[in-house]
Amino acid sequence: MIPKTMRAMVLPHFGAPMELREALVPKIGPGDVLLRVRAAGVGLTVVIMIANPGRVTSFPRIPGHEVAGEVVEIGAEVANVKVGDRVVNHFYLTCGACRFCRSGRETLCTAFKGYVGQASDGGYAEYMRLPARNVTVIPPGVSDVDAAVATDAIATPYHACREEARVGPGDSVLIVGAGGGVGIHGVQMAKLCGGWVVAADVTDEKLAAARHAGADAVVDARQGDLAALVKRATDGRGVDAAIDFFGSRETLQGALGSLARAGRLVIIGSRPAAVFGADPSFVVDPQRMLYDMLEIHGSRYVTLTEISQTLELIRQGRISPVVSKHFPLESAEEAHELLRTNAIPGRAALVLEG
């Protein structure tokens, strides 16, 4: 039986810490599903977005966009899932009808309605409402925690490596922010695609985690110019692809400078000036871009199909989710603070009991 109220971590207003509150269980519409949340990934994306003015559309708001749960109720028009299914969600609220949605590029939706956890309540709660078009079934053998973090922290590098960086056998690949919650899976994904991986980060613990995840070489970005360090690690050649999960001016400039001829820079990390107080813009030399035929790609999340493919890689044991810390629902603010101080290698997750 579905209760009338639930526990939830709520943002009361912009800039405030989250509060554990008793909230009403959401009512669903004909095209919606109601989930009993089992796990929610906790990453820097949600920390940045709730601190960036204008991203949360109204308050109070329940954050959380990496969610695994059990379907406990479906709307009258829902046909893709049934009560009892274990599912995960897509982060973007899209129309499904524009030219980008219809061509499999829904992250560029021209009628974009915002993000789960910002324009609608998210998964830091015992129950959550979602459009049925936003969910896909978790395959047997994949845990709730692994499935939750896969929706962003693993699916994002899956898309970046395959579609944007086009990593192939023998390619050398720089992963910037390689010990973080997304970067650690970027190391694994680049290896799975056949890449020789150089991992860059700024703490001993994260560098060790990246090496454990399969990095062929590690670069301590505290030791000097990133491009020079990468060139040294690649015998002066540079890398065929650089994927930046951090997104500062320094890392983007260094990643661009690390590229070999015909190299691809893929930008995933975002550090808005409104949150971090520093302009992330970097300088591009058009003559070098032309002469070396370099490419710069923005990699904006994933498709729902790519989430399903990522879950299958986990089921097959070809990718291993790295979730280094578990928290109860009421400790979400503690998890966010650890992320703000760069203190969590890999991913963190909220685990809901009951």
Buried (B, 14 or more C-beta within 10 A) or exposed (E): EEEEEBBBBBBEEBEEEBEBBEBEBBEBEEBBBBBBBBBBBBBBBBBBBBBBEEBBEEEBBBBBBBBBBBBBBBBEEBEEBEEEBBBBBBBBBBBEEBEBBEEEBBBBBEEBBBBBBBBBBBBBBBBBBBBBBBBBBBBEEBBBBBBBBBBBBBBBBBBBBBBBBBBEEEBBBBBBBBBBBBBBBBBBBBBBBEBBBBBBBBBEBBBBBBBBBBBBBBBBBEEEBBBBBBBEBBEEEBBBBBBBBBBBBBBBBBBBBBBBEEBBBBBBBBBBEEBBEEEBEBEEEEEEBEEBEBBBBEBBBBBBEBBBBBBEBBBEEEBBBBBBBBBEBBBBBBBBEBBEEBEBBBBBBBBBEE
